[in-house]
């Protein structure tokens, strides 16, 4: 895409971190008319006691979108001499991300709140706000790229050039319309290069460390968060049962387990055991040796394709953000009713371990993201 910066107005999502700040600075330097916006998503002081600044350091947690991050974003916007707004989307965040996260764990599934935030919250609101402010594009600090394929008449979503920071996995739900109105200024940079740019621009957050945890989970303690936010009657207790049928122990909630988990099972065993299946109906958590984790195929619910695909086409799939890609083929099943959404089945070339219902499967062709969805039923090899 060739843009005339002098005639292009861009709304930049600024979290207060170094990446989105450099994205804004690059666009300003290139001559775009830039407006900065921070989305206030979670009131940490109100919702989490562990965020109390009067408590000792060990009880706090590192995250994005805190009040300090909003202040940092405002300072960067001032440094860049761009308009800046803070928008309150806390209720939408609770409904579309926090409640979803809690509900999925209580169903024995493994959610991905960052994908949910991008899919059901951020881009919807950013696109809407951009239209209201007369902006032509939305820009974020994601490490991903967008290219226009003139021959095919489609936009292609590509991995960022920095393999260690690539965030294309979280963006699989982007539509052609959204891709046509989105800029990822950092897609061609590495993280060290972005840090150097932040120093060059004199940004207040140039040396700020990255947030590594889920933004609303204090101290990365998922179980405690769920127990605080869920109704007591929704906690499903039951037994831990070996694949051979032997009852090994009782447990006090399926929300404390995820497929592939080895540590924290609550009992001692002679050989390493892994969670292989979670049954929310009975409260049964099944465990077995590593070989029992392997699966040959899985269903994909709420399947979304970035561009048109062919049935039985070969792809690489990532079943978790940090997972290595695995080869296999995809079959897409069209909707059976007016209100249904497409589903699909992915069949591995070689069985893979720890395929977790609820997680996100993202399909790639080389560097291109072509689609994905929520992992549903899994099949044994």
DATA-V358961 format. One record per residue. N is the residue number from 1. RES is the residue in one letter. PHI is phi in degrees with one decimal (* if undefined). Layout:
n=N res=RES phi=PHI
n=N res=RES phi=PHI
This chain:
n=1 res=X phi=*
n=2 res=X phi=-109.1
n=3 res=X phi=-115.2
n=4 res=X phi=-97.5
n=5 res=X phi=-54.0
n=6 res=X phi=-64.6
n=7 res=X phi=-113.1
n=8 res=X phi=-123.4
n=9 res=X phi=-109.1
n=10 res=X phi=-126.4
n=11 res=X phi=-93.7
n=12 res=X phi=-108.0
n=13 res=X phi=-77.4
n=14 res=X phi=-117.2
n=15 res=X phi=-86.0
n=16 res=X phi=100.0
n=17 res=X phi=-86.4
n=18 res=X phi=-68.9
n=19 res=X phi=-65.3
n=20 res=X phi=-67.2
n=21 res=X phi=-66.9
n=22 res=X phi=-68.7
n=23 res=X phi=-56.9
n=24 res=X phi=-64.3
n=25 res=X phi=-63.4
n=26 res=X phi=-62.0
n=27 res=X phi=-66.9
n=28 res=X phi=-63.0
n=29 res=X phi=-61.1
n=30 res=X phi=-79.0
n=31 res=X phi=99.6
n=32 res=X phi=-72.7
n=33 res=X phi=-83.2
n=34 res=X phi=-116.6
n=35 res=X phi=-121.1
n=36 res=X phi=-97.7
n=37 res=X phi=-143.0
n=38 res=X phi=-113.9
n=39 res=X phi=-96.2
n=40 res=X phi=-80.5
n=41 res=X phi=-109.7
n=42 res=X phi=-151.4
n=43 res=X phi=-86.0
n=44 res=X phi=-66.7
n=45 res=X phi=-64.0
n=46 res=X phi=-79.3
n=47 res=X phi=-92.7
n=48 res=X phi=-131.7
n=49 res=X phi=-61.2
n=50 res=X phi=-67.9
n=51 res=X phi=-94.3
n=52 res=X phi=-62.1
n=53 res=X phi=-67.0
n=54 res=X phi=-80.9
n=55 res=X phi=-81.0
n=56 res=X phi=-67.2
n=57 res=X phi=-55.8
n=58 res=X phi=-63.2
n=59 res=X phi=-96.8
n=60 res=X phi=-97.8
n=61 res=X phi=-139.0
n=62 res=X phi=-92.2
n=63 res=X phi=-154.2
n=64 res=X phi=-109.2
n=65 res=X phi=69.3
n=66 res=X phi=-77.0
n=67 res=X phi=-63.0
n=68 res=X phi=-62.8
n=69 res=X phi=-67.7
n=70 res=X phi=-61.8
n=71 res=X phi=-63.4
n=72 res=X phi=-63.3
n=73 res=X phi=-61.9
n=74 res=X phi=-64.6
n=75 res=X phi=-63.8
n=76 res=X phi=-64.9
n=77 res=X phi=-60.1
n=78 res=X phi=-64.1
n=79 res=X phi=-60.4
n=80 res=X phi=-87.0
n=81 res=X phi=58.5
n=82 res=X phi=-119.8
n=83 res=X phi=-61.1
n=84 res=X phi=-144.2
n=85 res=X phi=-131.5
n=86 res=X phi=-112.5
n=87 res=X phi=-115.2
n=88 res=X phi=-95.0
n=89 res=X phi=-124.7
n=90 res=X phi=-65.8
n=91 res=X phi=-66.8
n=92 res=X phi=-63.8
n=93 res=X phi=-63.8
n=94 res=X phi=-62.3
n=95 res=X phi=-70.5
n=96 res=X phi=-88.4
n=97 res=X phi=-120.8
n=98 res=X phi=-66.8
n=99 res=X phi=-65.3
n=100 res=X phi=-60.3
n=101 res=X phi=-58.1
n=102 res=X phi=-64.5
n=103 res=X phi=-61.6
n=104 res=X phi=-66.2
n=105 res=X phi=-63.6
n=106 res=X phi=-71.2
n=107 res=X phi=-96.9
n=108 res=X phi=79.1
n=109 res=X phi=-110.8
n=110 res=X phi=-111.2
n=111 res=X phi=-81.8
n=112 res=X phi=-126.9
n=113 res=X phi=-66.6
n=114 res=X phi=-67.7
n=115 res=X phi=-66.0
n=116 res=X phi=-60.1
n=117 res=X phi=-63.8
n=118 res=X phi=-67.6
n=119 res=X phi=-74.3
n=120 res=X phi=-106.2
n=121 res=X phi=-137.1
n=122 res=X phi=-60.3
n=123 res=X phi=-69.1
n=124 res=X phi=-57.2
n=125 res=X phi=-70.5
n=126 res=X phi=-64.6
n=127 res=X phi=-64.3
n=128 res=X phi=-64.6
n=129 res=X phi=-66.5
n=130 res=X phi=-60.3
n=131 res=X phi=-62.3
n=132 res=X phi=-65.0
n=133 res=X phi=-91.5
n=134 res=X phi=73.5
n=135 res=X phi=-87.9
n=136 res=X phi=-84.2
n=137 res=X phi=-139.3
n=138 res=X phi=-110.3
n=139 res=X phi=-128.3
n=140 res=X phi=-133.7
n=141 res=X phi=-92.8
n=142 res=X phi=-65.9
n=143 res=X phi=-88.2
n=144 res=X phi=-158.1
n=145 res=X phi=-132.8
n=146 res=X phi=-127.1
n=147 res=X phi=-128.2
n=148 res=X phi=-93.1
n=149 res=X phi=-93.3
n=150 res=X phi=-65.7
n=151 res=X phi=-63.6
n=152 res=X phi=-88.0
n=153 res=X phi=70.4
n=154 res=X phi=-135.0
n=155 res=X phi=-92.6
n=156 res=X phi=-115.0
n=157 res=X phi=-95.7
n=158 res=X phi=-121.2
n=159 res=X phi=-60.8
n=160 res=X phi=-70.7
n=161 res=X phi=-70.5
n=162 res=X phi=-86.1
n=163 res=X phi=-61.7
n=164 res=X phi=-75.8
n=165 res=X phi=-116.6
n=166 res=X phi=-47.3
n=167 res=X phi=-120.2
n=168 res=X phi=-61.9
n=169 res=X phi=-52.8
n=170 res=X phi=-76.8
n=171 res=X phi=-114.2
n=172 res=X phi=-58.9
n=173 res=X phi=-86.5
n=174 res=X phi=-62.2
n=175 res=X phi=-95.5
n=176 res=X phi=-60.8
n=177 res=X phi=-64.0
n=178 res=X phi=-67.5
n=179 res=X phi=-60.4
n=180 res=X phi=-68.5
n=181 res=X phi=-121.3
n=182 res=X phi=-123.6
n=183 res=X phi=-123.1
n=184 res=X phi=-119.2
n=185 res=X phi=-61.8
n=186 res=X phi=-93.5
n=187 res=X phi=-57.7
n=188 res=X phi=-97.4
n=189 res=X phi=-113.7
n=190 res=X phi=-94.6
n=191 res=X phi=-60.1
n=192 res=X phi=-58.9
n=193 res=X phi=-65.9
n=194 res=X phi=-66.9
n=195 res=X phi=-58.4
n=196 res=X phi=-63.8
n=197 res=X phi=-64.6
n=198 res=X phi=-61.2
n=199 res=X phi=-64.9
n=200 res=X phi=-59.2
n=201 res=X phi=-79.9
n=202 res=X phi=69.3
n=203 res=X phi=-78.1
n=204 res=X phi=-63.6
n=205 res=X phi=-104.8
n=206 res=X phi=-58.2
n=207 res=X phi=-106.8
n=208 res=X phi=-64.4
n=209 res=X phi=-75.7
n=210 res=X phi=-77.8
n=211 res=X phi=-85.7
n=212 res=X phi=-105.3
n=213 res=X phi=-97.2
n=214 res=X phi=-64.4
n=215 res=X phi=-62.6
n=216 res=X phi=-107.8
n=217 res=X phi=-104.3
n=218 res=X phi=-64.1
n=219 res=X phi=57.4
n=220 res=X phi=61.8
n=221 res=X phi=-94.8
n=222 res=X phi=-60.6
n=223 res=X phi=-61.8
n=224 res=X phi=-63.9
n=225 res=X phi=-63.0
n=226 res=X phi=-64.2
n=227 res=X phi=-63.9
n=228 res=X phi=-73.8
n=229 res=X phi=-99.7
n=230 res=X phi=-98.2
n=231 res=X phi=-71.0
n=232 res=X phi=-55.2
n=233 res=X phi=-72.2
n=234 res=X phi=-87.1
n=235 res=X phi=-73.4
n=236 res=X phi=-103.5
n=237 res=X phi=-99.2
n=238 res=X phi=176.5
n=239 res=X phi=-117.5
n=240 res=X phi=-95.8
n=241 res=X phi=-124.7
n=242 res=X phi=-69.1
n=243 res=X phi=-56.2
n=244 res=X phi=-84.6
n=245 res=X phi=99.4
n=246 res=X phi=-74.0
n=247 res=X phi=-78.7
n=248 res=X phi=-100.8
n=249 res=X phi=-171.8
n=250 res=X phi=-96.3
n=251 res=X phi=-133.1
n=252 res=X phi=-111.3
n=253 res=X phi=156.2
n=254 res=X phi=-68.5
n=255 res=X phi=-67.0
n=256 res=X phi=-89.8
n=257 res=X phi=-129.1
n=258 res=X phi=-145.5
n=259 res=X phi=-59.3
n=260 res=X phi=96.4
n=261 res=X phi=-65.5
n=262 res=X phi=-117.0
n=263 res=X phi=-89.0
n=264 res=X phi=72.5
n=265 res=X phi=-77.9
n=266 res=X phi=93.3
n=267 res=X phi=-154.9
n=268 res=X phi=-94.7
n=269 res=X phi=-141.7
n=270 res=X phi=-67.8
n=271 res=X phi=-116.5
n=272 res=X phi=-59.4
n=273 res=X phi=-120.7
n=274 res=X phi=-128.1
n=275 res=X phi=-69.6
n=276 res=X phi=-108.2
n=277 res=X phi=-163.9
n=278 res=X phi=-126.3
n=279 res=X phi=-107.1
n=280 res=X phi=-70.2
n=281 res=X phi=-70.5
n=282 res=X phi=-103.9
n=283 res=X phi=78.0
n=284 res=X phi=-83.1
n=285 res=X phi=-107.9
n=286 res=X phi=-90.2
n=287 res=X phi=-131.2
n=288 res=X phi=-168.3
n=289 res=X phi=-70.1
n=290 res=X phi=-55.5
n=291 res=X phi=-60.9
n=292 res=X phi=-72.4
n=293 res=X phi=-80.0
n=294 res=X phi=-74.0
n=295 res=X phi=-132.1
n=296 res=X phi=-97.4
n=297 res=X phi=-163.4
n=298 res=X phi=-154.8
n=299 res=X phi=-88.1
n=300 res=X phi=-120.0
n=301 res=X phi=-91.4
n=302 res=X phi=51.8
n=303 res=X phi=-66.1
n=304 res=X phi=-130.5
n=305 res=X phi=-111.2
n=306 res=X phi=-69.0
n=307 res=X phi=-143.1
n=308 res=X phi=-58.9
n=309 res=X phi=-125.2
n=310 res=X phi=-106.6
n=311 res=X phi=-62.7
n=312 res=X phi=62.2
n=313 res=X phi=-75.4
n=314 res=X phi=-87.0
n=315 res=X phi=-141.7
n=316 res=X phi=-99.9
n=317 res=X phi=-123.0
n=318 res=X phi=-111.3
n=319 res=X phi=-97.3
n=320 res=X phi=-151.6
n=321 res=X phi=-56.7
n=322 res=X phi=-93.4
n=323 res=X phi=-75.2
n=324 res=X phi=-70.1
n=325 res=X phi=-71.1
n=326 res=X phi=-126.6
n=327 res=X phi=-86.6
n=328 res=X phi=175.7
n=329 res=X phi=-125.0
n=330 res=X phi=-116.4
n=331 res=X phi=-123.0
n=332 res=X phi=-98.8
n=333 res=X phi=-105.4
n=334 res=X phi=-65.7
n=335 res=X phi=-58.1
n=336 res=X phi=-98.7
n=337 res=X phi=-149.5
n=338 res=X phi=-62.8
n=339 res=X phi=-96.8
n=340 res=X phi=-78.1
n=341 res=X phi=-115.4
n=342 res=X phi=-60.6
n=343 res=X phi=-122.1
n=344 res=X phi=-150.3
n=345 res=X phi=-127.1
n=346 res=X phi=-112.8
n=347 res=X phi=-114.9
n=348 res=X phi=-69.4
n=349 res=X phi=-69.2
n=350 res=X phi=-128.8
n=351 res=X phi=-53.8
n=352 res=X phi=-121.3
n=353 res=X phi=-99.4
n=354 res=X phi=58.2
n=355 res=X phi=-83.5
n=356 res=X phi=-104.0
n=357 res=X phi=-54.7
n=358 res=X phi=101.6
n=359 res=X phi=-71.0
n=360 res=X phi=-105.1
n=361 res=X phi=-102.9
n=362 res=X phi=-121.1
n=363 res=X phi=-99.9
n=364 res=X phi=-127.6
n=365 res=X phi=-119.0
n=366 res=X phi=63.9
n=367 res=X phi=-89.0
n=368 res=X phi=-93.2
n=369 res=X phi=-83.4
n=370 res=X phi=-111.6
n=371 res=X phi=161.7
n=372 res=X phi=166.9
n=373 res=X phi=172.7
n=374 res=X phi=-87.8
n=375 res=X phi=-68.7
n=376 res=X phi=-110.8
n=377 res=X phi=-64.3
n=378 res=X phi=-114.8
n=379 res=X phi=-118.8
n=380 res=X phi=-68.3
n=381 res=X phi=-58.3
